[in-house]
Amino acid sequence: MTEQIITAQTVSLDVDAGADPAAVITTLADALAAAGRTTDPADLARAALEREAKSATGLPGGIAIPHARTASVTSASLAMARLSRKVDFGAPDGPADLVFLIAAPEGGAAAHMKLLSSLARSLVRPDFVAALREAETDDRVIELVTEAIDPDAKKEATPPAAPATATPADSETPAEKPAEGRPRVLAITACPTGIAHTYMAADALKYAAERAGVDFAVETQGSSATTPFDPDVIASADAVIFATDIGVKGKGRFHGKPVIASGVKRAINEPDTMIAEAVAAAQNPEAPRVTDDGGTDAAASGSSSGLGLAGRTRQALMTGVSYMIPFVAAGGLLIALGFLLAGYEIANSTLDAGGSLNDAAFIALNNSLWDLPSGGLLQYLGAVSFAIGSGVMGLAVPVLAGYISFAIADRPGIAPGFVAGIVSLAVGASFIGALIGGLIAGAACLWISRLPVPQWARGLMPVVVIPLFGSLIVGGLLYLVLGKPLAWLTEQMNSGLESMSGGSAVVLGIVLGLMMCFDLGGPVNKTAYLFATAGIADAATAGPAQFQIMAAVMCAGMVPPLALALATVLRPGLFTEPERENGKAAWLLGASFISEGAIPFAAADPFRVIPSMMAGGALSGALIMAFGVELRAPHGGIFVFFAMNNWVLFLVALLAGTVLSAVVVIAAKQFGRTREMAAADLEVVAA
């Protein structure tokens, strides 16, 4: 190695680093900063905590491997702490005393990623973990870790006790044939960052297969280079395991193979069970199988994935929302820019005698830079911006339905899903029709993909048969059966929103504010955001009520980061040094409507922080609805004031919610204050 990945400065033995993961991660990030491995320890800690919030990094055996990839890391590095006070990182068997913070640069080279993954997979070896616990000096820890991540650095040393480490789990031997009478199981492992869990799952499954007498091979789709299975290896397999938290590359290669699917952490925690399930599936003709429809894994989305019907439905809806949001954001901001340049009159329909075009579309089509309208260059540019934005927004509802269907049936479900969205707009069912139509389209396509067909017809299924009949089914149902009831429901909802005033509007604002601050970017927050963005996505139904809901959601979502930033200024002694640093960044995050800026605070102290934020969010939401503030852009915070009808009142509501949350969180943190915290408070004030 040209540079040591771990040094004495980044090793801490038998230390008390705090009572929770946030404190431990912060301590390790500070150690990396002291060693010159990161330019911004607060940014590194925040990135690691955001990763922690998605999936706990605790592992069986008292180990935790928080990790992050961020631009503030200058070189791939490790910080390790052996804790005198164990901390719960979410492992199934209890808290951890060995914690490794894995820090990777944003554009980390493959070699560095390989080193980091080597450490992660070594942590499944009992002898390596025992040696770490017995190490008496920093140098001994560095020696152990160096040998684990770079075996060639010490070729003269005695080979490790576990022979499996000599052959990494991702080193494939395609020519090798399975032993006579032994089942062969293949696996693919992949996690979002591709640094640690990907390779730990691979080795955990490898060792479990050895214990069970099963021929095994694994393809790790992580940060290091991926070596795909040889087709002969796939052909000889009896079953396949997909232990992934993200999409599997090339699922169609495994067509017809019995499949066991789960998240990557189950493979780490229960490898023996998964190997046993794969062997049983290989002998069960009724077991779920991978289908060959352009790489989809219809079978794996069944019960073996560990998700029930409600969980899979929610997953599909969230997928649709995630794909829709960029369209709503781009379209909404372009429309808002059009208003800024050309005025709100640009949305009227006074210039087109036929009444089929609004003024923006009419001006954009009938004028040019060399033939400007009566309003001049700004009116023309505003009209073009508004026309483009309207076109983009018109795609939002079909995209929502299309990718809900995609989440259920993969690529063959996209076309029928888009059909569901287009028909929903045609019959007036708007986004409600898109939600229901997308689910129907996905279910229909999934059902069609599982029908037994002759071998010669399989190639036609994903490109002709499934899109054709899926579109026919969902389009026919919407036109013939569901369209009018859903259109009526949409009309009633819009009428109800438009008629809201006074107390009813305020109550809705309170509910939306509470939802936005409950989980700071989680599913409840996203549900409220979907309700708001879907309301403004359909130009045919969007009105003052929908724009007010959008304003309430954005204002409430800005409160948590701003309130915590303010609290760190008013009472700095109530917060740790990293939290005070996070508070500085939270000003900009809150102003930009990035609620996740409050996650580091909530992760460290959820029971006092989250209720405090909900109080301010509820107040802001209520005031926005009471003031009648309207917002036509789905994102941007203070940078889209031009898209509001009254930005002054928006600021009043935002300030009120921010102050309330800051006061409440300061009051809440008074309870349980230690003498050390009080002393720190005095020191900060004195400074």
Steps between C-alpha positions, in 0.01 A plus 500: 500500500621847420328642804392344827124480520507494881747674734562534872307828493189322379508214753346537846517210746272453799341844480160632599386673180145575611169329552363491146613444140506872424753565775723210395489593132578861584800393710636287219439773240693745718788250519510480121502879482792516743685255275434719197267248334194727477460871455160510667439251783146631549420420137648152536307434821181627340546274197565198723194576713282537191621157391431372853144633481437296184628173646673429829865392462525282808609141435482182706789455738519851647621674181383812319621641171350844439616623162460783255629631172529878480704769328644624830706178535842551345606134486345165584543457875403304809445613856457233766382516860494219755235624739503467877128582494316304232266687266196363319541520122193288431659154490263212572711366788563823690733803518847526345842547656701498175410786267666576166412822316570438132550828314529504122554796268217578261703398196697229679718281283414134461817396685401695809148358486652153485705567812196619691295201391781267607473627855123463498518137394773425754260601776299183446806295609485418873881477529548850358237652731649320803846633415365854485347463846825362641729759341689696765637782285399720209784355296364147543158614374662670202697182426187283511298735283784545252537124461123471449471767233831438326615137542784547250665753732616217724551192285753351741247498782319188614178448302178597681322234700194510276601351163202653326665841507760386251232493233276808506133431465477690176783310324307284257627171353267443204660175386451329833217249499281433802587194703296192425173496694552842658259784423647816347370837616589835346458836671504867413563750776467878468444789741445870419856615569670180389776534757435266790175306520533375142819310581412398853180339372702321233743350749233418757311300236825337384586374849142383557511305172826334608341397830199357314706314238359708215692605186481876498603799289419868542499810282553818701350806334679759710753782468777266392493370145226243444588172327175355360430128523607289208190366317617142572502576873143630481390200298635262767326681788209344687383824666593865535501742793446874446620672818469859387370838609510635144415367156687196375693543177403241241228308680386347173816284492343285772174431316324197642725460805338463843564821689526616862496878533564725797681811611876482532497507881303176524783325319742630764277417796343173378730349236442139607123545475524652153724222370255244640208682336684503166569126519135435586384722213718305257306186593157666495329527158259759647777732620509858363713529188669779310312591183658605172323826417779742435678445828199502732481294812128453535534199722736669736247768572281243664484380855862399514603861495370545849252771399127457535243635257482833680878534502531420129219742417665779697833422333338530157330829588824647632680392183242683291533810715880500481487497120221760485665758727769612248227569244295698749807688621622590151155584370397697807816709506474574127140611546604715795778652289242574233291688755807691616589614148157549345260542791214279615290609199708266286286209621177658366331401173412834341713509184386176335160546340444125494567473875720193464824672600594709801677827438842346567458227238347744251788748536764225490356356178419823320801715587879478495811689603466691172127555535437585865152532652363832622645437847854483367786260564415420863143407408624273222761327718247464781250348258755249372598407857136460602420291190793266561409468868138423417611227263729347761228517766265327260730198512497476879178298533591244228850467648350435845282219365771365270757452771255362753435229242875470435564437871261205489567345158834652402566624145200336324271689739614849396288539186171380657575722800541806278177404325329497841626852572400637159153347521465632856558852370260442210213388726569764765622259768832684533757367746248283689440313177875482443560344841231237455566452129873453558433228755253327267741521207784356703289217639364419154845492343637287782212254457552481123875443546429191710273334245652183350587557133693298241874555482474673160268764647717597796694757299174674405369521855691805634490709182160416348267279699531652848491867389211433260269311732607697809406825323175350379403382847579818692376735226178305461435491874555874534282591204223245555480458878721711722539827310177675593500399870864609536431823313208567734722430801766734363242772438358461851845519654588811300165659586555419864844655495377811318218545754735470795531816701555607856523214747490211252790639297699564817442142617629370166806724537565360848478141377733566207747679728505209745558251218786700350687510831424152626778306325699769314503357151358159587179339371260722698681812382497370142127424520423861587734619226331268247160642595629851437694438179227284347256784563701747293616246240169495311454840341135424432408465868764710678360808672547724802435219749765273347751786490432576868560135590832514315596813694403341832704187428809694396482743791459221757781300342738795533436538874708211652847592363445871561365445853793280600747743347341777705501286815875433467556876490269584792618220734819347355584318823200270451659358186823314430775662296408300185136601546602864519694452177198329343292796613706730279426290194134463601435869427555446129335158496186635664490805276519264201214275626722203583339354812773236525727767645339421836573125485830509696322675789198268487719187481687603814195604703175396325261517795572866568583629154221351286200612714655846523530520123143379453373785718660763279402322179136488608503873579658591165257281306203650681615857441563441129145372454356781712693763301409345166860492376531326164808336349531375142845338529549160670848570637757769562421661836585870515642481148150474347343800671411622152262203469296611805209738508615647834852416607487738797225299669687180410798637692277590794369142518850357460643725770219415743547124455878524520494701824242270660697184417826655618345605832336160553814300421706721733244447776491125435877470515504660845374169633779255562780754464823387659753706689735459206244652267445790737874559519524487123221757481697737722818442301326581171340812643835612644669445165 
